[in-house]
Amino acid sequence: MRLVATCARGTEGAVRGELASLGMRHLRGARGAVTFEGRMEDGMRACLWSRTAMRILAPLSAFPCPDAAALYDGVRTVDWTEWLTVKTTLAVDATGTAPGLHHAGFVALKVKDGVVDSLRDALGARPDVDTRDPDVRIVVHLARGQAELSLDLSGAPLYRRGYRTAIQDAPLKETLAASILALGEAALDRPFLDPLCGSGTLAVEHALSARRIAPGIRRPFGFQRWPRYRGEWQSTWDRMKEEARVGALPRAPAPIRASDFSEDALDAARRNARAAGVEEDVAISLADARSVEPFGEGGTFCTNPPYGERIGGQPLQLAGFYRGLGEAARRFHGWSLLVLSGNLLLERNLGLRPEWTHRLWNGPLEVNLVRCRVP
């Protein structure tokens, strides 16, 4: 079957590389998604191991959608009895538009009507809708006059690892943090530093990856509530999780440090590292980012500094701070600098020539991922 890993724009390359490393086949990138082929078990494995994708979807049907009536009729061509019973709750998420179908709420309602009417005809009763916590989440995407119906294997988005119990202002999603590390090729066996760690997401994600801890090992997934799960897939899922536990390393292979000038941020970072099971791997301390000193050789200096959009200061203040950050980074001879830049002032004031830049979206904000080699 065809499966789809959705992702933040600009992270498709990270997702594609990750899925390839998991043995997925026939990978194809699109805007905000990567498709691949496999069995349902491959979708489950992607849920367990993907650090960079937002959701894993299993498409069921695609059909022309010139109007609401065609949408309803197309939904009814699917055999929903394979996926739901009268006791299964459901919800529908709608994205995209088609002629005459511009309101996501209306599109979701028409799909819901088609599903429950189909089940009523087949089973004699209609299942209930639960928009907050459904057993089965159906996704409909409209584009270029076509509708595609999918099941969401993930349930809650994959960035919800289950460890982030405390957050600070403007936090990175866990999946975006992991994508930054993957795209920037942060070495797992070399030292790592985030001197503006906030709630610690970059350092925690690096530690999880370095220890080979599956990002989904601590959380439930949507497919576990499907009627077919207990009869067909539960033993496979239990085996996947046990193999993941056995394969995890007891400690990170190289030092990981995170620091910040805010005690509140450090408290959040410590709580999150503890919840993720990597408290012993991440050394968290109070420090000004401009005063950090090198340790080890050939590591990664990785951070997400203030952009001046939601947090930060005035342009002159930001430029001065960025210069100080660049001066600190230049002390780390032989290291790689990996920085998420949401302000051109950062790139102008680092004092290092980028090896490359890569455009990403941090939520609605267009940003550059910048990698420099410190001589």
C-alpha positions in Angstrom: 0.0 0.0 0.0 1.0 3.6 -0.4 1.8 5.5 2.8 2.4 9.2 3.4 4.6 10.9 6.0 3.6 14.5 6.4 6.1 17.1 7.6 7.0 20.8 7.9 7.9 22.5 4.7 11.6 22.3 4.1 12.1 19.1 6.1 11.2 16.7 3.3 14.8 15.8 2.7 15.3 14.8 6.3 12.1 12.7 6.3 13.1 11.0 3.1 16.6 10.1 4.4 15.1 8.8 7.6 12.5 6.6 5.9 15.2 5.2 3.6 17.3 4.3 6.7 14.2 2.4 8.0 14.1 0.3 4.8 11.1 2.0 3.2 10.8 1.8 -0.5 9.8 3.9 -3.5 10.2 7.2 -1.7 8.9 10.3 -3.4 9.0 13.8 -2.0 6.3 16.4 -2.3 5.6 19.7 -0.7 5.2 19.0 3.0 5.1 15.2 2.6 7.0 12.1 1.5 5.2 9.0 0.1 6.5 5.5 0.4 5.2 2.0 -0.2 4.9 -0.9 2.2 2.5 -2.8 4.5 0.6 -1.5 7.5 3.4 -2.8 9.6 5.8 -0.4 7.8 3.5 2.5 8.7 3.6 1.3 12.3 7.4 1.2 12.2 7.5 4.7 10.8 5.3 5.9 13.7 7.7 4.3 16.2 11.0 5.5 14.7 10.3 8.7 12.7 11.9 11.7 14.4 11.1 14.1 11.7 7.6 13.4 10.3 4.5 15.0 11.6 2.0 12.2 10.8 1.8 8.9 9.0 -1.2 8.5 6.8 -2.6 5.4 5.0 -4.5 6.6 1.8 -7.7 4.6 1.1 -9.2 6.3 -2.0 -8.7 9.2 -4.4 -11.4 10.4 -6.7 -12.5 13.5 -8.7 -14.3 16.1 -6.5 -16.0 18.8 -8.6 -18.6 19.5 -5.9 -20.0 18.5 -2.5 -22.2 15.8 -4.0 -19.2 14.1 -5.7 -17.3 14.3 -2.4 -20.2 12.5 -0.5 -20.6 9.9 -3.3 -16.8 9.3 -3.4 -16.7 8.7 0.4 -19.4 6.1 0.1 -17.5 4.0 -2.4 -15.0 3.1 0.4 -15.7 -0.1 2.4 -15.6 1.5 5.9 -16.5 -1.7 7.6 -12.8 -2.7 7.2 -11.8 0.1 9.6 -14.8 1.0 11.8 -17.6 -0.6 13.7 -20.8 0.9 15.1 -18.9 1.3 18.5 -15.9 3.0 17.0 -15.7 6.8 17.4 -14.4 8.9 14.5 -13.3 12.4 13.5 -12.5 14.0 10.2 -9.8 16.5 9.5 -10.0 18.4 6.2 -7.2 20.3 4.3 -7.0 22.0 1.0 -9.8 23.3 -1.3 -11.8 22.4 -4.4 -14.3 24.4 -6.5 -17.2 25.2 -4.2 -15.5 23.5 -1.2 -13.5 26.2 0.5 -14.6 25.7 4.1 -12.8 22.9 6.0 -15.6 22.4 8.5 -18.1 21.9 5.7 -15.8 19.4 3.9 -15.3 17.5 7.1 -19.0 17.3 7.7 -19.7 15.9 4.2 -17.1 13.3 4.6 -18.4 12.4 8.0 -21.9 12.1 6.6 -20.7 9.8 3.9 -18.8 7.5 6.3 -21.6 7.2 8.9 -24.3 6.7 6.2 -22.3 4.0 4.6 -21.8 2.2 7.9 -25.5 2.6 8.8 -26.5 0.9 5.5 -24.0 -1.9 6.0 -24.3 -2.5 9.8 -27.7 -1.0 10.7 -26.4 1.7 13.0 -24.2 4.8 12.9 -21.0 5.3 14.9 -20.5 8.3 17.1 -18.3 11.3 16.3 -15.6 12.4 18.9 -13.6 15.4 17.6 -11.4 15.5 20.7 -10.3 11.9 21.1 -11.5 9.6 18.3 -10.7 6.0 17.9 -10.2 6.5 14.1 -9.1 9.8 12.6 -9.9 10.3 8.9 -8.1 12.9 6.8 -9.4 14.3 3.6 -7.2 16.4 1.4 -8.5 18.4 -1.6 -6.2 19.6 -4.4 -6.4 20.1 -8.1 -10.0 18.9 -8.3 -9.3 15.6 -6.5 -10.1 14.3 -3.0 -7.9 11.9 -1.2 -9.2 10.0 1.9 -6.6 8.6 4.4 -6.5 7.1 7.8 -4.2 8.7 10.4 -2.0 6.1 12.0 -0.4 8.6 14.3 -3.3 9.8 16.4 -1.7 12.8 18.1 1.0 14.4 15.9 4.3 12.7 16.1 6.0 15.7 17.6 4.2 14.8 20.8 6.8 12.4 22.1 5.3 12.6 25.6 8.4 14.0 27.3 7.9 17.7 27.0 6.2 18.5 30.3 7.5 22.1 30.4 8.0 24.7 27.7 9.4 28.2 27.2 8.4 31.0 24.8 8.6 30.1 21.1 9.6 26.4 21.5 10.7 24.3 18.6 8.5 21.3 17.8 10.4 18.1 18.5 10.1 17.0 14.9 11.6 20.3 13.6 14.4 20.0 16.1 15.2 16.5 14.9 15.0 17.7 11.3 17.5 20.4 12.0 19.9 17.9 13.5 19.4 15.5 10.6 19.8 18.1 7.8 22.8 19.6 9.6 24.4 16.1 10.0 25.1 16.6 13.7 27.5 13.8 14.6 26.1 11.5 17.2 29.5 10.3 18.4 30.9 13.8 18.9 30.3 16.5 21.5 27.2 18.6 21.2 26.3 22.0 22.7 23.2 24.2 22.6 24.1 27.5 24.4 20.5 28.9 24.1 18.7 25.7 25.0 15.3 27.1 26.2 13.3 24.0 27.2 16.0 21.8 25.9 14.4 20.3 22.8 17.5 20.3 20.6 19.7 18.7 23.2 17.0 16.1 24.2 16.4 15.2 20.6 20.1 14.8 20.0 20.4 12.6 23.1 17.5 10.4 22.1 19.1 9.9 18.6 22.6 9.3 20.0 21.2 6.6 22.3 19.1 5.1 19.6 15.9 5.5 21.7 12.9 5.3 19.4 11.0 8.6 19.7 7.6 6.9 19.8 8.5 4.3 22.5 6.8 6.2 25.3 3.5 7.2 23.7 0.3 5.5 22.2 -0.7 5.8 18.6 -4.0 6.0 16.7 -3.8 2.6 15.0 -3.8 0.9 18.4 -7.5 1.9 18.8 -8.6 0.5 15.4 -10.8 -2.5 15.5 -8.3 -4.6 13.5 -5.4 -3.8 15.8 -5.9 -6.6 18.5 -6.6 -9.3 15.9 -3.9 -8.5 13.3 -1.2 -6.2 14.5 -0.8 -6.1 18.3 1.8 -8.9 18.4 3.8 -7.3 15.7 3.7 -3.9 17.5 4.7 -5.5 20.8 7.7 -7.1 19.0 8.8 -3.8 17.4 8.7 -2.0 20.7 10.7 -4.8 22.5 13.3 -4.8 19.7 13.6 -1.0 20.1 14.1 -1.2 23.8 16.8 -3.9 23.5 18.6 -1.9 20.8 18.9 1.4 22.8 22.3 2.4 24.2 22.7 2.8 27.9 24.5 6.1 27.6 25.2 8.7 24.9 28.6 8.1 23.2 29.8 11.7 23.6 29.2 14.7 25.9 26.0 16.7 25.4 25.7 20.1 27.0 22.9 22.6 27.1 22.9 26.0 28.8 20.8 29.2 29.0 20.8 32.4 31.0 17.3 31.8 32.3 16.8 29.7 35.4 13.2 29.1 34.3 14.4 27.7 31.0 16.9 25.5 32.7 14.3 24.1 35.0 12.1 23.3 32.0 15.0 21.7 30.2 15.9 19.5 33.2 12.3 18.3 33.6 12.0 17.5 29.9 15.4 15.6 29.9 14.2 13.6 32.9 10.9 12.8 31.3 12.7 11.7 28.1 15.0 9.4 30.1 18.2 11.2 29.1 18.8 13.3 32.2 22.2 11.6 32.8 23.2 12.3 29.2 22.6 16.1 29.0 24.6 18.4 31.3 22.5 21.5 31.8 24.0 24.7 33.3 23.5 28.4 33.7 25.6 30.4 31.2 25.6 33.4 28.9 25.8 32.0 25.3 28.5 34.5 24.5 30.8 33.1 27.2 30.7 29.4 26.5 34.0 27.6 26.1 35.1 24.7 23.9 35.2 21.1 25.1 36.2 18.0 23.1 36.9 18.0 19.4 34.9 18.1 16.2 31.5 18.6 17.8 28.3 20.4 16.9 27.5 23.9 18.2 23.7 23.9 17.5 21.2 26.5 18.5 18.0 28.4 17.8 18.6 32.0 18.8 15.9 34.7 19.2 14.6 36.0 15.9 13.2 39.3 17.2 9.6 38.2 16.0 8.1 36.7 19.2 11.0 37.1 21.6 14.3 39.0 21.4 15.0 42.8 21.2 15.5 45.8 19.0 17.7 45.5 15.8 20.8 47.0 17.4 20.5 44.8 20.4 20.0 41.7 18.3 22.9 42.6 16.0 25.2 42.9 19.1 24.0 39.7 20.6 24.5 37.9 17.3 28.1 39.2 17.0 28.8 37.9 20.5 27.3 34.5 19.6 29.5 34.4 16.6 32.6 35.3 18.6 31.8 32.5 21.0 31.2 30.0 18.2 34.6 30.9 16.6 36.4 29.7 19.7 35.2 26.1 18.9 37.9 25.3 16.4 37.1 22.3 14.2 33.5 22.2 15.2 30.4 22.7 13.0 28.0 25.6 13.7 24.4 24.8 13.0 22.0 27.7 13.6 18.4 28.4 12.8 18.2 31.9 11.5 15.0 33.8 11.5 16.7 37.2 11.1 19.1 38.3 8.4 21.0 40.2 11.0 22.2 36.9 12.4 23.9 35.8 9.2 25.4 39.2 8.7 26.9 39.3 12.2 28.1 35.7 12.8 31.5 36.4 11.3 31.6 32.9 9.6 31.1 32.0 6.0 28.2 29.5 5.6 28.9 26.1 4.0 25.3 26.1 3.0 21.9 27.5 4.0 18.6 25.7 3.7 15.1 27.2 3.9 12.6 25.9 6.5 9.4 26.9 8.1 9.2 27.2 11.9 5.4 27.2 12.1 4.4 30.3 10.0 7.9 31.8 10.0 10.2 31.3 7.1 13.8 30.7 8.4 17.2 29.6 7.2 19.1 26.7 8.6 22.8 27.8 8.4 25.8 25.5 8.7 29.3 26.8 9.1 32.6 25.1 9.6 34.7 26.7 12.3 38.3 26.8 11.1 
